[in-house]
Amino acid sequence: MHGTTADQDRDRRDRGRVNPAQLQSLRIRLCFMILVVDCLAIFAGCLLGNFIRFSDPLSPVGINLFAAVLPLYVGIAINSDAYSAEVLSDVQTGLSRALLAYVFAVFAVIFLAFYMKVASDMSRMTSGVAIAATFLTLASGRYLCRAYIGLRTGMRLVYDLMICDEVECVAPPHMHVLDTVRDNLRPDTSDPHMLNRLAKRLRGVDRVVVACPPERRYVWSVLLKGSSVNGYILADELDRLGPIGIGSMSGRHTLAVACAPLDLGRRAAKRTLDLAITVPALVFLSPVLLAVALAIKLDSRGTVFFLQPRVGRGNRLFLVYKFRSMRSDRIDKSGNRSVSKDDDRVTTVGRFIRATSIDELPQLFNILRGDMSLVGPRPHALGSLAGDELFWEVDERYWVRHALKPGLTGLAQVRGYRGETRERKDLADRLTADLEYLSGWTIWRDISILAGTLRVIVHRNAY
C-alpha cells in the first residue's frame, strides 16, 4: 500500500515534529503568558490614569482600582474562554472576550462601590482614563502576543493525525500518519487491547482524520467518539456533491463524526475542582484510611489494596485502587463475576466497606494521579458482563462513554444504577445516564452530582 520510499519520507518528516504532549504543554504556557500580559496591561492602564490625574503613577486611587478589578476580570475572562486554545491563533476573538470581561469587571466594581457608599473615594477622571488606557494596552498586549506566538510556533498549534486503514492516502505535510497494518491498529470494538493501543497513540492529539473503506466507517466513528478527540472520516465520494456543513482537509471533504466533549479551559476547570476537593479530603480522611487498612489486615490474609485494570479516558487502560474486600484467593481480576448480595468471596470487613462505599476511597489517589475525576462514568473491568454478554457486546456505544475521565461517582450512581448487571437493561440504564452526562457537562452539574452522591453512599445495591 505504501512503498518503502514513502515510509522513509514520512519518518524523516516526523522526526522534527513536536509530539502531542509537548504541543499541549506549549499551548498551556502560551495561554498563561497571555493571561500575565493581560494583567500587566490592566496594571499599566491604571498607572497611566494615575499619572494623568495626579502626576504620580503609584497613587492609591489607581492602584486600588487595579486591585478591585483584577480578580473579577480574571474569573470572568477564564469563564468566557478568553484563554482557551483557539485564541492563540484567533487574536480578534480572544481580544473581544478579554475586553468584554474587563467591561463586566469594571461595572461590577462601580456597582459595588456605589452600593457600599465608597464611590466618593474613586476619582472619575482617574477611572475613566484608566479604563480607556486599558482598552489600548489590552489590545497592544494581545497583538504583541500574537506576533510572538507566530515567531515561536509558525502558528502550528494543533496536532493533526491521519489514520490510513488499508486505503491509499496522501497526508498534507503537517500531518503525522498512522498505518493500521504497520502500527497494528486494525479497528476492532471487541478487542480492548487494540483500543488501548489506539488510545495511547491518540493521547494529546487534537484532530484525527481517518481514511478507510466505506464498510469500516461506522466502526471508526464509534472508536473516535470514545477517544476524546475531534474526529473526521474522509469520504472522497462527497467531493462531487459539494455538501454544505461538511468538514474539509486540504480540499478534500470529510464527515465530522466526533468532537472532544471538553476544551482546554473546561478540562482545567474540572481538574481544579478535582484537586480542590481531593487534596483536603485525603488529609481529612487519612485516619479513616489507616483504620480501614489495619482492619483489612487483621480480618484476612492478603494485601490491603486491590488493583485492577479498568477502562479510562479515551479507552486507555489504567490500574484502579480499591480497598480489598474479598478473600485474596477468591479475587476476580477480570471482573467476569459481579459481586452478589450474599457473595461468599466477600470478607467480614469487606461487606461493611462495600455497603458504605468506603472501599472506593483509595480512588482518590487515582484522581490525584489524573487517571480519574471526582465525577464521570464509573470505570469498568474488562471482563464485566451484563447477563452473559460483555458490556461492549450489548451496545457498541459503550466505548463512547470513555470520552471523559472515569469518575469516583457519576450521574448513573446518583440515579441508583449500581450493583449487579444481571440483564442487558442494567447496563443500558447506566449507559444512557453516562451519555447524557457527556452531552451536557457543566461545572455546576459536577457539583450537584457530588452533593447528590451523599444521599446514595449507602445504597440497597451496594454489596
GULUMGU-150229 format. One record per residue (C-alpha): residue number from 1; residue in one letter; x, y, z. Coordinates in steps of 0.1 Angstrom, whole numbers. Example, Ala and Ser with C-alpha at 12.3 -4.5 7.8 and 13.67 -1.06 7.14 Angstrom:
2
  num  residu   east  north     up
    1       A    123    -45     78
    2       S    137    -11     71
END
This chain:
463
  num  residu   east  north     up
    1       M      0      0      0
    2       H     27     24     10
    3       G     61     20     -6
    4       T     94     20     13
    5       T    103     54     -1
    6       A     70     69     12
    7       D     76     54     46
    8       Q    111     68     48
    9       D     99    103     37
   10       R     72    102     63
   11       D     97     91     91
   12       R    121    119     82
   13       R     92    144     83
   14       D     80    132    117
   15       R    114    133    134
   16       G    115    170    136
   17       R     79    174    147
   18       V     68    182    183
   19       N     48    154    200
   20       P     12    160    212
   21       A     22    162    249
   22       Q     48    189    241
   23       L     24    208    219
   24       Q     -3    207    246
   25       S     22    219    272
   26       L     32    247    249
   27       R     -4    258    244
   28       I     -9    259    282
   29       R     22    280    286
   30       L     12    304    259
   31       C    -23    308    273
   32       F     -7    316    307
   33       M     16    341    290
   34       I    -14    359    276
   35       L    -31    359    310
   36       V      0    375    325
   37       V      3    401    297
   38       D    -34    410    302
   39       C    -29    415    339
   40       L      1    437    332
   41       A    -19    456    306
   42       I    -46    464    332
   43       F    -20    475    357
   44       A     -4    497    330
   45       G    -38    513    323
   46       C    -43    521    360
   47       L     -7    536    362
   48       L    -14    558    332
   49       G    -47    570    348
   50       N    -28    579    379
   51       F     -1    598    360
   52       I    -25    619    340
   53       R    -47    628    370
   54       F    -21    631    398
   55       S     13    630    380
   56       D     21    601    403
   57       P     18    566    387
   58       L     17    550    421
   59       S    -12    570    435
   60       P    -35    548    457
   61       V    -66    556    436
   62       G    -55    538    405
   63       I    -38    510    425
   64       N    -70    504    444
   65       L    -89    503    412
   66       F    -65    477    398
   67       A    -67    455    430
   68       A   -105    456    428
   69       V   -109    449    391
   70       L    -82    423    385
   71       P    -96    393    404
   72       L   -131    399    389
   73       Y   -116    402    354
   74       V    -95    370    357
   75       G   -125    350    369
   76       I   -149    364    342
   77       A   -123    361    314
   78       I   -114    325    322
   79       N   -151    316    324
   80       S   -157    332    290
   81       D   -129    313    273
   82       A   -107    343    268
   83       Y    -77    320    274
   84       S    -89    289    255
   85       A    -65    273    229
   86       E    -84    288    200
   87       V    -75    324    209
   88       L    -38    316    203
   89       S    -44    318    166
   90       D    -75    340    166
   91       V    -64    372    182
   92       Q    -97    391    174
   93       T   -118    366    192
   94       G    -95    365    222
   95       L    -93    403    224
   96       S   -131    407    222
   97       R   -136    382    250
   98       A   -110    399    271
   99       L   -124    434    266
  100       L   -159    422    274
  101       A   -147    405    306
  102       Y   -129    438    315
  103       V   -161    458    310
  104       F   -181    435    331
  105       A   -155    436    359
  106       V   -153    474    359
  107       F   -191    477    360
  108       A   -192    452    389
  109       V   -166    473    408
  110       I   -185    505    402
  111       F   -218    489    413
  112       L   -202    475    445
  113       A   -186    509    452
  114       F   -219    527    448
  115       Y   -238    501    469
  116       M   -212    502    497
  117       K   -212    540    496
  118       V   -175    543    488
  119       A   -179    557    453
  120       S   -167    591    466
  121       D   -133    576    472
  122       M   -129    568    434
  123       S   -117    595    411
  124       R   -139    596    380
  125       M   -111    611    359
  126       T    -86    585    370
  127       S   -110    557    365
  128       G   -121    570    331
  129       V    -85    574    318
  130       A    -75    540    333
  131       I   -104    523    315
  132       A    -97    539    282
  133       A    -59    532    285
  134       T    -66    496    295
  135       F    -85    491    262
  136       L    -54    503    244
  137       T    -29    483    265
  138       L    -50    451    263
  139       A    -52    453    225
  140       S    -15    461    222
  141       G     -6    432    245
  142       R    -28    407    226
  143       Y    -13    417    192
  144       L     23    415    206
  145       C     15    380    220
  146       R      1    371    186
  147       A     33    382    169
  148       Y     54    363    194
  149       I     33    331    190
  150       G     37    334    152
  151       L     75    336    155
  152       R     77    309    182
  153       T     54    283    166
  154       G     48    293    130
  155       M     11    291    141
  156       R     13    253    141
  157       L     -6    249    174
  158       V    -28    219    166
  159       Y    -16    183    163
  160       D    -33    166    134
  161       L    -31    129    128
  162       M    -42    109     97
  163       I    -50     72    101
  164       C    -48     52     69
  165       D    -68     20     72
  166       E    -58     -2     42
  167       V    -65     25     16
  168       E    -43     48     -4
  169       C    -40     82     12
  170       V    -16    111      9
  171       A    -14    133     40
  172       P     -7    170     40
  173       P     29    179     50
  174       H     20    190     85
  175       M      1    158     95
  176       H     15    127    113
  177       V      4     94     97
  178       L     -5     61    113
  179       D     -9     29     92
  180       T    -33      4    107
  181       V    -14    -25     93
  182       R     21    -13    101
  183       D     11      0    136
  184       N    -12    -29    145
  185       L    -43     -8    148
  186       R    -69    -26    127
  187       P   -103    -14    142
  188       D   -120    -40    164
  189       T   -145    -30    190
  190       S   -143    -65    206
  191       D   -106    -61    214
  192       P   -100    -38    244
  193       H    -62    -41    239
  194       M    -64    -28    204
  195       L    -84      1    218
  196       N    -58      7    244
  197       R    -30      8    218
  198       L    -51     33    197
  199       A    -58     54    228
  200       K    -21     57    236
  201       R    -14     69    200
  202       L    -42     94    202
  203       R    -32    109    235
  204       G    -28    147    232
  205       V    -39    147    195
  206       D    -63    175    186
  207       R    -78    162    153
  208       V    -79    128    138
  209       V    -88    121    101
  210       V    -94     85     91
  211       A    -92     72     56
  212       C   -108     38     54
  213       P   -131     16     33
  214       P   -168     26     34
  215       E   -177     -6     53
  216       R   -154      4     82
  217       R   -166     40     87
  218       Y   -192     30    113
  219       V   -167     12    135
  220       W   -142     41    132
  221       S   -170     66    141
  222       V   -177     46    173
  223       L   -140     44    182
  224       L   -134     82    176
  225       K   -165     91    196
  226       G   -150     75    226
  227       S   -115     88    221
  228       S   -119    124    233
  229       V   -107    139    201
  230       N   -121    159    172
  231       G   -126    130    147
  232       Y   -133    131    110
  233       I   -137    104     83
  234       L   -125    110     47
  235       A   -153    105     22
  236       D   -140    110    -13
  237       E   -173    103    -30
  238       L   -186    135    -14
  239       D   -163    156    -35
  240       R   -187    156    -64
  241       L   -217    165    -43
  242       G   -201    196    -26
  243       P   -223    193      6
  244       I   -227    222     30
  245       G   -216    219     66
  246       I   -192    191     60
  247       G   -156    195     72
  248       S   -127    196     49
  249       M    -90    189     49
  250       S    -66    201     21
  251       G    -95    205     -3
  252       R   -110    170      4
  253       H   -143    166     21
  254       T   -146    149     55
  255       L   -175    137     77
  256       A   -174    151    112
  257       V   -182    122    135
  258       A   -167    132    169
  259       C   -159    162    190
  260       A   -139    164    222
  261       P   -166    170    249
  262       L   -144    195    269
  263       D   -120    221    256
  264       L    -88    230    274
  265       G   -104    256    296
  266       R   -132    233    308
  267       R   -108    205    314
  268       A    -87    229    335
  269       A   -118    239    355
  270       K   -128    203    361
  271       R    -92    194    372
  272       T    -92    223    395
  273       L   -124    212    412
  274       D   -109    176    415
  275       L    -78    188    432
  276       A    -96    214    454
  277       I   -117    186    469
  278       T    -94    156    467
  279       V    -63    170    484
  280       P    -82    183    516
  281       A   -103    150    515
  282       L    -72    129    516
  283       V    -58    149    546
  284       F    -92    148    564
  285       L    -98    111    557
  286       S    -63     98    564
  287       P    -73     84    599
  288       V   -102     66    583
  289       L    -79     52    555
  290       L    -54     40    581
  291       A    -81     24    603
  292       V    -96      6    573
  293       A    -62     -7    562
  294       L    -55    -21    597
  295       A    -89    -37    599
  296       I    -84    -54    565
  297       K    -50    -68    576
  298       L    -64    -81    608
  299       D    -95    -96    592
  300       S    -79   -117    564
  301       R    -46   -126    548
  302       G    -35   -106    518
  303       T    -28    -71    506
  304       V    -47    -40    518
  305       F    -53    -27    483
  306       F    -68    -44    453
  307       L    -55    -31    419
  308       Q    -75    -39    388
  309       P    -71    -28    351
  310       R   -101     -6    342
  311       V   -110     13    310
  312       G   -103     50    314
  313       R   -105     82    293
  314       G   -100     76    256
  315       N   -103     38    262
  316       R    -69     38    278
  317       L    -63     11    305
  318       F    -52     21    340
  319       L    -50      5    374
  320       V    -78     14    397
  321       Y    -71     14    435
  322       K    -97     -1    459
  323       F    -95    -15    494
  324       R    -95    -53    492
  325       S   -130    -65    502
  326       M   -126   -102    490
  327       R   -106   -131    502
  328       S    -72   -129    485
  329       D    -76   -164    469
  330       R   -110   -156    455
  331       I   -103   -123    438
  332       D   -116   -119    403
  333       K    -91    -97    385
  334       S   -110    -97    352
  335       G   -144    -88    368
  336       N   -163   -115    350
  337       R   -184   -122    380
  338       S   -203    -93    397
  339       V   -205    -93    435
  340       S   -239   -106    446
  341       K   -258    -99    478
  342       D   -246   -130    497
  343       D   -213   -135    479
  344       D   -191   -159    499
  345       R   -160   -142    485
  346       V   -165   -111    505
  347       T   -148   -108    539
  348       T   -164    -95    571
  349       V   -147    -61    568
  350       G   -152    -62    531
  351       R   -190    -65    535
  352       F   -190    -33    556
  353       I   -168    -12    535
  354       R   -187    -22    503
  355       A   -221    -14    519
  356       T   -207     21    529
  357       S   -187     26    497
  358       I   -156     30    518
  359       D   -138      5    496
  360       E   -138     32    468
  361       L   -119     58    488
  362       P    -84     48    475
  363       Q    -96     60    441
  364       L    -89     95    455
  365       F    -53     86    447
  366       N    -63     78    411
  367       I    -79    113    410
  368       L    -47    128    423
  369       R    -27    110    396
  370       G    -50    122    369
  371       D    -64     88    359
  372       M    -98     97    372
  373       S   -121    126    381
  374       L   -145    131    410
  375       V   -174    129    386
  376       G   -177    109    354
  377       P   -187     75    341
  378       R   -177     48    365
  379       P   -147     27    352
  380       H   -154    -10    345
  381       A   -133    -41    344
  382       L   -125    -56    310
  383       G   -145    -88    318
  384       S   -176    -71    331
  385       L   -208    -89    320
  386       A   -244    -78    315
  387       G   -261   -112    318
  388       D   -238   -134    297
  389       E   -225   -107    274
  390       L   -195    -84    277
  391       F   -206    -47    281
  392       W   -194    -36    247
  393       E   -212    -66    231
  394       V   -245    -52    245
  395       D   -241    -18    229
  396       E   -212     -5    208
  397       R   -219     30    222
  398       Y   -203     17    254
  399       W   -169     29    241
  400       V   -183     64    236
  401       R   -187     68    274
  402       H   -150     70    278
  403       A   -146    104    261
  404       L   -142    118    296
  405       K   -122    106    326
  406       P   -140     80    347
  407       G   -154     92    380
  408       L   -155     83    416
  409       T   -192     89    412
  410       G   -215     98    383
  411       L   -250    106    371
  412       A   -258     68    369
  413       Q   -248     63    405
  414       V   -269     93    417
  415       R   -299     78    399
  416       G   -293     45    417
  417       Y   -279     24    389
  418       R   -253      4    407
  419       G   -247    -32    419
  420       E   -250    -63    397
  421       T   -257    -61    360
  422       R   -278    -92    357
  423       E   -296    -81    325
  424       R   -289    -60    294
  425       K   -312    -34    308
  426       D   -289    -29    339
  427       L   -261    -18    315
  428       A   -285      2    292
  429       D   -297     24    321
  430       R   -262     32    332
  431       L   -250     38    296
  432       T   -279     62    289
  433       A   -271     82    321
  434       D   -233     83    311
  435       L   -240     95    276
  436       E   -264    122    290
  437       Y   -236    134    313
  438       L   -212    136    284
  439       S   -235    157    263
  440       G   -243    183    289
  441       W   -213    189    311
  442       T   -210    220    333
  443       I   -190    226    365
  444       W   -223    231    384
  445       R   -236    197    372
  446       D   -205    181    387
  447       I   -211    199    420
  448       S   -248    189    420
  449       I   -238    152    414
  450       L   -213    153    442
  451       A   -240    167    465
  452       G   -264    140    453
  453       T   -239    113    459
  454       L   -241    119    497
  455       R   -277    105    495
  456       V   -266     72    479
  457       I   -233     64    497
  458       V   -253     37    515
  459       H   -275     20    489
  460       R   -295    -12    488
  461       N   -274    -24    458
  462       A   -241    -17    475
  463       Y   -229    -51    484
END
